[in-house]
Every structure is written in C-alpha cells, then in structure tokens.
Amino acid sequence: TVILGNSSQPATFGKQSGPVALTSPADHAVVTGQSPTFKWKDYMTSGSDESYDVRNYELQISQDRSFDTTTLDDTNIDLTQYTNPTELLSNGSYYWRVVGIDETGRQLTWSPIRQLTVDAVAPTISFLSSDGTAVDQPLLIQLSAPMHPVNSGTIKVVPVGLTNANAVPGRLVIGASQTLYSFFPNQPFATGGTYALRLASTVVDDTGNPAQIGGGP
C-alpha cells in the first residue's frame, strides 16, 4: 500500500494473473497423428514483473467448448508443452486451454480457448478392378482421398511374391476424379497372374497422413 501525492486515500496494487499465451497448435488447426504437441509461453512472459509465480500448468482438452467433460485434464505439467505418451485423440474436433497454478495450488486465469481438428486416419490405395480382369485391360485403382505424389514412380503394380524391382512397367493415368486412376501396362498381364499394389515411396493425403495399401491383390 502506498500514498499517492498528498492524497489521504491509500491505493493498493495487487499482483497480476493474466492468461497464459498459447502458441501451438494454432486456432482451428488441422493436425495429423493422435498425440499432437500442445505448446504455450512461460507464464512470466504472458504476465508481467508483478505476475504470480507459477508452480506448474494445467491443460484441458474437451470435445465441447464448455469443458463440462474432458478428454484430458492434466494438472501437473512442469514444462510449457505437452505430448501425450499414448494415442489420445481420435478423429474429430477438440477444444483446449491452459491455466497456470501458483505456489499455493490456486488456478490463475485460463488462457483463451483454441479449437483443433484431428485427421489421423491413414488414407488407402486399393484395386477397384475385380478378379478376372481381361489381360489387355487397365487396372482401376481407387484412392480413399486425394493424395500426392501419385505416379508410376510412387505406386507400383507388382506380381505377387516378387519385389518392387519386378514391377510391371506402364502408365498411371488419372481418371474422372482425383481419387480414381487407371494403370495401363506396357504389355498384357499374364493369364492367371496375380498382382499387388506396392508403395515405392511415401504418398500422403492433404493433411500429411501417409498412405497405406488397402484391399487384396
């Protein structure tokens, strides 16, 4: 308490407890993987020289903005970032916030709420053609979502039991949509032969999830 000028009225200055400043993921971010890393600034950076000392942080993640129920509520985070050691978040929309906890165990001021979307499902590449396809017809290939890069260098048609080095030479041509392709071999397929799709390098969807081969040969 101090006396200002000649005033007889005391003025009391309390410590500040402003909100923690969140850094990542950004608000409305789309993240891959089921264990994204959440980061925020050190509390003293968020407040001022008169801020409370922070003992640790609490992170809440919820699928409703009111946080009536939580997917995660960790009250004992010592660092300014958090990554769950197990796969925590399935595909969907989530909200998250952080609060500092002072030396007495009291919550200070919650950060603003951020929203994020988890897109962690691996896209698939599979044959659309069925058994009995004519040896002189192209093989139809279906993508579960638009991906890149998709070409004859990244996706191979290989006789079952052999390696990518024995891939059938040919052209991979996009069809009527970004998820439909045709593979035209340079020579007819072998009668009775069985062929499988193989990935020769990484192919990802628009959010960075690596593709997998789906279905059978």
N, C-alpha and C positions, 0 to 999 in steps of 0.2 A: 504494500500500500504506500502511495506517495501523495504529497500535497502539491497540486498544480498552482504555480504563481502565488497570489495572495488569497486564493480561494480556501475557504474553510471546509469545503466538501472533498473528502478523500475519493480517489479513483483507484479501483482495484483491477489489475491486469492478470487474467488467468492464462494458463498455458493453452496453446492451440492443439487441436486434434483433428486436423484436416484429413481428407480421404487419401488412401493410397492411390498412386498413379499407376494404372495398368499399362503394360507395353505390348504384350502379345499373348495369344493371337489378337489380331485387330478385330474391331467390332464387325460383325456379320461375315467373318472369315469362313472359308470352306477349308477344312483340314482333312488330311488323309491319316490313316492309322487310328487305332482305338486308344492310344495313350499319348495325346498331344501334350506338349510342354507349355505350361502357363507361366508368364513372367510379369513382374511388376517392379517399380522402382523402390529403392530403400526408403523407409518411411521418413527419415530426416530430410531426404531430398524432396519429398512430397509436401512436408510441412514447412517449418522454419526453425530458427535457433531456439525458439520458445516452445517447440513441439515436445510432446511427451516422449520419453524413451520407450522403444518398443522391444518387448521380450521375444516375441515371435508373431507369426501371422496365422490367420485362419482363411482357408479357401473353401468356398461353397460352389458346387455345380448342381444345377437343377434343370429339369425339363419344363418347369413353369416359372414364369418371371417373378412370382410372389415368393418363391422358395419355401412353400408350405411343406413340400417333400424334397429331399435332396438325393442326388446320385452319389455325391461325395460331400463330406463335411469334415475336413481335417483341421483341427485346432492347434496343431503343434508343428508348424513348419518354420524351421530356423532360417532358411535361405529365402532369397527373393525370386525363386522359381520352384516349380513343382512338376514332376513327371510321375504318373502312377506306375509302379513296377509291374502291374498286370494290365491286361486289356480291359479297360474300364468302360469306354463309351461305344455303344453300338451305333449304327447309322441313325441319324436324326438331328433334331435341333436342340441346343442346350443354352443355358444362361450361366454366367459365372461372375463372381465378385470376390473381393479380398478385403479383410479388415486387419488392422494392427491390434495387438493385445499388449497392454502395458505391463509394468513390473508387478502390479497388483492382480493381474489376471483379468482386468476390465477391458472389454471391447471398446475401441475408439470409434472412428467414423468409417462406415462402409464405403468402399470405392463405388463409382458408377457401375452399373450393370452392363456387361457385354454379352452379345449373342454370338454363337458359332454353330456351324453345321458340320457334322462328321459324315464324310463319304469314304468309307473304308472297305467297301466290297470290291474284291478283285474282279475286273471285267473278264469275260471269257471269249475265246475264239474257237469255233467248232464247225464241223462239216454240216451243211444243210442238205447235201446230197445223201441219198439213201443207198443201201446195198443194191447191187445190180445196175449201177450207172453204166451206160454204154462206154466202151473204152475210148471212143472218139469224141466224147462229150466233156465239157469243162466240169470241174468240181465246184460246187457252190459252197461258199464259206460265209458264215454268219458271225458278226461281232455283236456282243451284248450292248455295246455303247460305242460311240465314235472314239477312235484311238489313233495314235501316231508313234513312230512312223510305221506305216503299213505298206509293204512292198515285197517283192520276191527275195529281197536280201534279209528281211527280218522274219518272214513266215515261210516255212518250207513244207513241201509235201514229200514225205519220206516213206519208202517201203518199210512195212513193219519188220522189226528185227535188225534194221540197219541204222547207221548213224547219219547225221546231217550231211556228211561228206558224200553220201549216196542219194542226196535229194534229187527229185525229178526236175530237170530244167524246164522252165516255162515262164509264162507271164501271169502276174496277178493284176486283175483289172477291176476297178471299182464299178459297182452296179448302179441301181436306181437310187440308192441311198448311201450314206456314209457308213452303214453297218452291213452292207451286202457286197461281197466280192466274188469274182469268178477266177479260177485258176485254169489257164489253158496250157497243157503240156506241149512240149516241142514235138513229141511223138506219142502215139496212142499208149494208154495204160495197158498193163499186162492183163490178159484174160484171167480171171480168178485171183488177181493180185489184191493185196490188202495194203492200204496206205494210211498213214497217220499224219496229223499236223504237228509240226515242231516249231518252237521259237528259237531262232538263231541269235537273237539279241533282244534287248529289253524293248517292249512295246507297252505304252502307258495310255490311260484314259485322260480326259481333260483335267482331272484333278490330281494326276500323278500316280494313280494306283497301277502297279504292274499287272499286266495281263497274264492269264493262265489259259492253258488249253482245256477245253471242255468237251464232253461227249466222248464217243469212241471213234475208232478208225473206220 
